Amino acid sequence: MIRPIERLSRHSGAVRPANIPAPNQDIPVPKDRQTLLIAAGGSGREIGYRYVTLCCLSGTLPHAVAIDTDQAELAPLMVRVGDHWFEMPKPPRFLLGNADWQEAIAQDAILRARYTPGQGLLRGIQAWDMRFQALRGAFGHPPLAQMRIDIEVREVADFLRRALVEAFVAPPQVAPPGASDWEKLVAARRALQRNQEEARIHRIVMLFSGAGSTGHAAGQTLPYLLWQIIRDLNIAPVEMIGVLFGPHAYEGLTQYTWANDAALRRALAHRMRHGLGKRTFREDFEVDLGTQVPFDHILLIDGPGAQSGHKVSDVELRTFYDQAALALRAALQREIWDAAIGQINNDNLGAHYVHIVRSAEAFADGDALRATLARRLEMRVYEALSQNDA
Amino acid sequence: MTAATIRETVNEPLNINEQVANFCRARHLDESLPGEFVRDPISGRVLQPVVLEVNLSRKDLVAIVQRLRSGPVGGHEATIRNNAEAWLDDTLADLARWFGMTRSKTFCEGIVRRGEEIIRRLEGIQVAQSKRLGEIERSLAQPIREARERRKGFGFFDRIFRIFQAAISISESISLFNEREVLVRDAEALKCAITAITEVISEAHYAIQRQEVLRKAAVEGKEALLRPGYDTAGIVPFTPQHYRVALDRFDPPDDAVSAVLAKVLREKPQDEQAVRDLVTRFAKEEAKRLLPLDIVRAIEQEAAISEAVDEDPLVIVGEHLLNVMQSQPLHPKLTGREFAQTFCYTPDGQPLFDADGLQTRLAPTPWQFGFVQFVSGLSLEQTCSESAIKALERDLRERNVYIFEDLIEQENVERSPSEESAPLAIADAAFEHQTSGNHSNT
C-alpha cells in the first residue's frame, strides 16, 4: 500500500538563522581526552552523532570519527550552550569508495583472490550490486563493504591512527622559550595533571550494527587495525568497547537484515573466543594479533522493531537512534561504567559474554530554563513600564 | 485606623496622595529614618555607643584622659552604612514596584515632594547636631590644652589633677564624652539617611523625566519578545530524553520583577535601546538567581505550579522512567542465568529512591537524573534468534554473508557432511538454551 505524505513539519536542525555560529566553531565544552568514538555505517554514524551531542549537553566532548560507504549527510542537531546555539559538528568521516575498485583488484593478488565476482567472498552477489561506484553504499552486502575496506585499508589505517593520536596523544606541554620560573612551574604542574588523568583507561568505543553492510564489515575488520595502531603508538591501558545495534530496530530495512546480523554475531563470537589471529591485507600489510580479542566488552542495544507492518518507519528508526544514544551515554558515563564493569569482572564473565543496555532519563536544560525565566521576567517588567501613563 | 487604611481594607482604590503616604510609612521615609539605621540588623536593638561611668578607678582615669585627648570613639559607622545601603536597595525595589502598580508619574512626583521635605527637616536636625558637637569638642579640648600648656614636663597624675581644676569637672567631662559619642553615631545615621533619600528622589525624578523613554522601550521590548522565535531563533533543540522539565508556566515573583525594575531605574538609561539592554541583562541575572539548583528541585517546582497531586513528584517521575526503561526489549530468550545491574544517577550522587538492587551514582550534570541497566550473562550466540539463524542459513545457500575466508571455510566444513543446515562450531552449546520466539522481555 502506498501511503500519501499528508503533513510536513520543519526538521529541528533545518532552521538556521544568521546568528547561529558556523558548524565548525568550537563549542565551549571541555574535551574528554579518555574516550574515542568510532562510528561505522549509517546507523553507527546516526547514533554516534547523537551520542556526542548528548555528551556535549552533559558537559564533555569525546573525540569521535566515522567511517561509511554512504555519502548521505546526517541531519544537523542543534544544542544550546550558555546563551548561544550551536550546530553540533559532525564527526569527521572516512568515506569508503574513493578508489577505483576494479583497477585496485586487478593490481593486487590478495584482492584478486578474495574478490573475484561471483566467487568466494562475492559468491551470490549480483553484478548489479557491485556497480555501486557512482551511487556508493554496499547494498546490504557485508562482503562488498569489506572489499572497500580492503582496497583502502592503508588510508583507513592512517585515518584511525590520526584519530587515536588526536584523541589520546596530547601535544607535549612544555613551557615556551623564555618562560619565567612561574610559567615553567605551571607548565610542569599541568603536565603532571595530564599524566595523572591519562593514567585512566583509554576507551575506544566502536559503534556498529550487523544488519547492514558497512557497520558489519567495519565491526570485524577495524579491531585488527586499531589494535595494531595501539601497539605501534604504545597507548596503554586501553579498553575496547564494541556496541552492537539491532537487529529488531532495523526490521524490514533490507531483505538481509536478519541473516547479516546473525552472521556478524557468529563471526564475532568466534573471534571473541579464539582471538583475532593473523590477517593479511593488500600490499603485504600483515597484522598478527594472536589471541587478542576484538573487544574487551560488547554492549547490545536494540529497539522494539516495527510497531505495524514488516518494516520500521523513519520515525521508529529515529526514535531508536535517540534511545540508543541515550542508553550509550548513560552506560558509558565513568562512574557507572567503572562500577558495572567492576561487578562483571568480579563475576568472572568471559569477554564473549555481552551486556544488554537499557536506560531512561529525565533532563532539564538549565540554560533554556534560565532563558525562559528571563524572558518571562522581561515581559513582566515591560508590562509594568508600559502601563504607566505619560 | 486611618481613612486610607479603611479604604484599602474595603478594596477601594487609594488616591495618589494616600499611596505616597502608604509608601513613605512602609519605608520609614520620614524623620524616623536615621533611627532605623542605628539598629543592629540581626537583633534590631539600638546600637549603643561607648559609655564612660562616673565611678572611676585609677585605671579608668587613664582611659578617660587618653580618650578625651583623642576624637570620638564611634565604631558603628560601618553597620550604619550597611543598614542604609540595604534600606536603599529595598526602597528602590519598592519604589519600582509602586511605580509599576500606580501607573502614574504623579506617584513619583509625590515621592519627590515628600523626600525633599524630609531632607529639609533632616538637614535642620543635622545643623543643630553639628553645632552641639562643636560645643562639646571645645568644652572637652579646652581644659586639656590648658593643662598641657601650663605644665609641660609634669607627671601623668599631675595632668589629671589639672583637669579636675579646669573649667569643667571630671563628671561633666564624662557626660560630654558620652553625649559626643551618641551625637557622632546619630550624625552618621543622619548623613546616610540624607544621602539615601537623595538617591530615592533622583530615582523618582528619573522616572518622571524619562517616563516616555521607558514606556516606548517597554512597548518595543514586548513586541520583540512576542515575535516568533525570539528566544530559540525557531530552533528545536535536540532533547530526546524521556522526561523534560518545562517551567513555561512558572510566573516570576513580584519581588523579582521589582528588583529588575529597580536596577534598571538606578542605571538611569537615557534611551529606549539602553533601557531594553538593561532589562535583558538584569532579567537574566535575576533568572539565574531564581533558577532551581538542579533537576530534582526543578521537578518539584514544576509540580508546585501545576495541578496538585498527593504523591511525591520525584517518585512519579522516577517510576515513569523505570517503566520506560523496563519496557525496552531484551529480545533474546533469557536463560534465567543472567543478572542485571541497575543504576540511578542523581545530581549529587546521593540516593533519590530506595529500591532493592538499585545503585546510585553521580550524574554528569545537576540537570540529569535517570536509570541505566546492564543485563549480563548472555553469550553472543545466545542473542541470535532462531529465526535469524534460519534466515542466515537460507541466505548462505544463495550468497556469502561472511567477510573472512576462514569463517567461510569453517562454515563449509560444518556443512560438508550434508547440505542441511547445521550450526557452526562456534555456535555450539549455547543454542541449547535457545527456544522459539525472538521477542521477550523481562
Contacts between the chains, C-beta under 8 A, distances in Angstrom:
chain1	res1	chain2	res2	distance
A	10	B	234	7.9
A	10	B	236	7.9
A	12	B	235	7.0
A	12	B	236	3.7
A	12	B	237	7.3
A	12	B	238	6.6
A	13	B	235	7.8
A	15	B	229	7.7
A	15	B	233	7.0
A	15	B	234	4.2
A	15	B	235	5.5
A	15	B	236	8.0
A	17	B	229	7.6
A	17	B	233	4.4
A	17	B	234	6.7
A	17	B	235	7.8
A	19	B	233	6.5
A	20	B	233	6.9
A	20	B	235	7.7
A	50	B	238	7.3
A	50	B	240	7.2
A	53	B	238	5.3
A	54	B	238	7.9
A	54	B	240	7.8
A	57	B	238	7.8
A	57	B	239	7.9
A	57	B	365	7.8
A	58	B	364	3.7
A	58	B	365	5.5
A	58	B	368	6.7
A	59	B	364	5.6
A	59	B	365	5.3
A	60	B	364	7.3
A	77	B	238	4.2
A	78	B	235	4.8
A	78	B	236	7.3
A	78	B	237	5.6
A	78	B	238	6.3
A	79	B	237	6.3
A	79	B	238	6.2
A	80	B	237	5.5
A	83	B	284	7.9
A	85	B	232	7.9
A	85	B	233	6.2
A	85	B	235	5.7
A	85	B	237	7.9
A	88	B	238	7.4
A	114	B	405	7.0
A	120	B	400	7.3
A	120	B	405	7.0
A	120	B	408	7.4
A	121	B	400	5.7
A	121	B	402	7.6
A	121	B	403	6.8
A	121	B	405	6.9
A	121	B	408	7.2
A	122	B	400	6.9
A	123	B	399	6.1
A	123	B	400	4.3
A	124	B	398	5.0
A	124	B	399	2.7
A	124	B	400	6.0
A	125	B	399	5.8
A	125	B	400	7.4
A	141	B	399	7.5
A	142	B	401	6.3
A	142	B	402	7.6
A	142	B	403	5.1
A	143	B	400	5.8
A	143	B	401	7.6
A	143	B	402	7.6
A	143	B	403	5.5
A	145	B	403	7.8
A	146	B	403	3.9
A	216	B	403	7.3
A	217	B	403	5.2
A	220	B	403	6.0
A	220	B	404	7.1
A	221	B	403	7.1
A	247	B	388	6.6
A	248	B	329	6.7
A	248	B	331	5.9
A	248	B	438	7.8
A	248	B	439	7.3
A	256	B	395	6.7
A	256	B	401	7.5
A	258	B	385	7.7
A	258	B	387	6.4
A	258	B	388	4.1
A	258	B	391	3.9
A	258	B	392	7.1
A	259	B	388	7.1
A	259	B	391	4.4
A	259	B	392	4.2
A	259	B	394	7.2
A	259	B	395	3.9
A	259	B	396	7.6
A	259	B	401	5.7
A	260	B	401	6.1
A	261	B	384	7.8
A	261	B	388	6.0
A	262	B	384	5.0
A	262	B	385	7.9
A	262	B	388	4.0
A	262	B	389	5.3
A	262	B	391	6.7
A	262	B	392	4.0
A	263	B	392	5.4
A	263	B	401	4.1
A	263	B	402	5.8
A	265	B	380	5.0
A	265	B	381	6.7
A	265	B	383	6.4
A	265	B	384	5.0
A	266	B	380	8.0
A	266	B	381	7.0
A	266	B	384	7.2
A	266	B	392	7.6
A	266	B	407	7.7
A	266	B	424	5.5
A	266	B	426	5.9
A	266	B	427	5.5
A	267	B	402	6.0
A	267	B	403	7.4
A	267	B	404	6.9
A	267	B	407	5.2
A	268	B	380	5.9
A	269	B	379	6.8
A	269	B	380	4.0
A	269	B	381	5.2
A	269	B	426	5.3
A	269	B	427	6.8
A	270	B	407	6.6
A	270	B	410	7.5
A	270	B	424	7.4
A	270	B	426	4.1
A	272	B	380	6.5
A	273	B	426	6.6
A	277	B	406	7.8
A	279	B	404	7.8
A	298	B	380	6.8
A	300	B	383	6.1
A	302	B	329	6.0
A	302	B	331	5.3
A	303	B	328	8.0
A	303	B	329	7.2
A	304	B	328	7.5
A	304	B	329	5.3
A	305	B	329	7.7
A	305	B	439	7.4
A	322	B	240	3.4
A	323	B	240	7.3
A	323	B	328	7.2
A	325	B	240	7.1
A	326	B	240	6.0
A	326	B	241	6.7
A	326	B	242	7.9
A	327	B	328	8.0
A	327	B	372	6.8
A	330	B	345	7.0
A	330	B	370	6.0
A	330	B	371	7.9
A	330	B	372	3.8
A	331	B	372	5.4
A	331	B	374	6.9
A	333	B	345	6.9
A	333	B	361	7.7
A	333	B	363	7.7
A	333	B	364	5.6
A	335	B	345	7.2
A	335	B	349	7.6
A	335	B	361	4.1
A	335	B	362	5.2
A	336	B	343	4.9
A	336	B	345	6.4
A	336	B	361	5.1
A	336	B	372	6.0
A	339	B	341	7.7
A	339	B	343	7.0
A	339	B	359	6.6
A	339	B	361	6.4
A	340	B	341	5.3
A	340	B	343	7.2
A	340	B	374	4.9
A	343	B	341	5.7
A	344	B	374	7.5
A	344	B	376	5.6
A	347	B	339	7.3
A	347	B	376	7.4
A	349	B	376	6.2
A	349	B	377	6.9
A	352	B	379	5.3
A	352	B	380	5.9
A	353	B	376	6.2
A	353	B	377	6.4
A	353	B	378	6.5
A	353	B	379	5.6
A	354	B	376	7.7
A	354	B	378	5.8
A	354	B	379	7.0
A	354	B	380	5.5
A	354	B	383	6.2
A	355	B	374	4.8
A	355	B	375	6.7
A	355	B	376	4.8
A	356	B	330	5.6
A	356	B	331	7.9
A	356	B	332	7.9
A	356	B	374	7.3
A	356	B	375	4.2
A	356	B	376	7.9
A	356	B	378	7.2
A	356	B	383	7.8
A	357	B	372	6.8
A	357	B	373	7.1
A	357	B	374	6.0
A	357	B	375	7.9
A	358	B	325	5.0
A	358	B	326	7.3
A	358	B	328	4.3
A	358	B	330	7.7
A	358	B	372	7.3
A	358	B	373	4.8
A	358	B	375	7.4
A	359	B	325	5.8
A	359	B	328	7.9
A	359	B	370	6.2
A	359	B	371	6.3
A	359	B	372	4.1
A	359	B	373	7.0
A	360	B	242	4.6
A	360	B	320	8.0
A	360	B	321	4.0
A	360	B	322	7.1
A	360	B	324	3.9
A	360	B	325	4.0
A	360	B	328	8.0
A	360	B	370	5.8
A	360	B	371	5.5
A	361	B	241	4.6
A	361	B	242	6.0
A	361	B	243	7.6
A	361	B	321	7.0
A	361	B	368	6.1
A	361	B	369	7.4
A	361	B	370	3.3
A	361	B	371	7.8
A	362	B	241	6.3
A	362	B	242	6.8
A	362	B	243	3.9
A	362	B	244	7.4
A	362	B	245	7.2
A	362	B	295	6.2
A	362	B	299	7.2
A	362	B	317	5.6
A	362	B	321	6.0
A	362	B	368	7.1
A	362	B	369	5.4
A	362	B	370	6.0
A	363	B	239	6.3
A	363	B	241	3.7
A	363	B	243	7.2
A	363	B	244	5.6
A	363	B	245	7.4
A	363	B	295	7.2
A	363	B	367	6.3
A	363	B	368	5.5
A	364	B	244	7.0
A	364	B	245	3.7
A	364	B	295	4.5
A	364	B	298	4.6
A	364	B	299	7.7
A	364	B	367	4.6
A	364	B	368	7.9
A	365	B	237	6.8
A	365	B	239	6.5
A	365	B	244	7.4
A	365	B	367	6.8
A	366	B	291	6.8
A	366	B	365	7.7
A	366	B	366	7.5
A	366	B	367	4.8
A	368	B	237	7.0
A	369	B	245	7.0
A	369	B	247	5.3
A	369	B	291	6.0
A	369	B	292	7.8
A	369	B	298	6.7
A	370	B	284	7.2
A	370	B	287	4.9
A	370	B	288	5.8
A	370	B	291	5.1
A	371	B	231	5.5
A	371	B	287	7.6
A	372	B	231	7.3
A	372	B	246	7.9
A	372	B	247	6.0
A	372	B	248	6.1
A	372	B	250	7.8
A	373	B	247	6.6
A	373	B	250	6.7
A	373	B	252	6.3
A	373	B	287	3.8
A	373	B	290	5.6
A	373	B	291	6.2
A	374	B	280	7.5
A	374	B	283	4.5
A	374	B	284	4.6
A	374	B	286	7.5
A	374	B	287	3.8
A	375	B	225	6.2
A	375	B	230	7.4
A	375	B	231	5.5
A	375	B	283	7.6
A	376	B	250	7.3
A	376	B	251	6.9
A	376	B	252	5.5
A	377	B	252	4.7
A	377	B	256	6.0
A	377	B	257	6.4
A	377	B	260	5.9
A	377	B	283	4.1
A	377	B	286	5.7
A	377	B	287	5.9
A	377	B	290	8.0
A	378	B	221	6.5
A	378	B	225	6.1
A	378	B	260	8.0
A	378	B	279	5.5
A	378	B	280	6.2
A	378	B	283	4.4
A	379	B	222	6.6
A	379	B	225	5.5
A	380	B	252	6.1
A	380	B	257	4.5
A	381	B	218	7.6
A	381	B	257	5.8
A	381	B	260	5.1
A	381	B	261	5.5
A	381	B	264	7.3
A	381	B	279	5.3
A	381	B	283	6.6
A	382	B	217	7.8
A	382	B	218	4.1
A	382	B	219	7.7
A	382	B	221	4.5
A	382	B	222	4.6
A	382	B	225	7.2
A	382	B	279	6.9
A	383	B	218	7.5
A	383	B	222	7.2
A	384	B	96	7.9
A	384	B	99	7.7
A	384	B	100	3.2
A	384	B	101	7.8
A	384	B	218	7.8
A	384	B	257	6.4
A	384	B	261	6.1
A	385	B	100	7.1
A	385	B	214	4.8
A	385	B	215	6.3
A	385	B	217	7.0
A	385	B	218	3.7
A	385	B	261	7.3
A	385	B	275	8.0
A	386	B	215	5.7
A	386	B	218	3.6
A	386	B	219	5.4
A	386	B	222	6.5
A	387	B	100	7.2
A	387	B	103	4.9
A	388	B	99	6.9
A	388	B	100	7.4
A	388	B	102	7.8
A	388	B	103	5.0
A	388	B	104	6.7
A	388	B	105	6.9
A	388	B	211	6.1
A	388	B	214	7.2
A	388	B	215	6.3
A	389	B	103	5.9
A	389	B	104	5.7
A	389	B	105	7.2
A	390	B	105	7.4
A	390	B	211	5.6
A	390	B	212	5.5
A	390	B	215	6.4
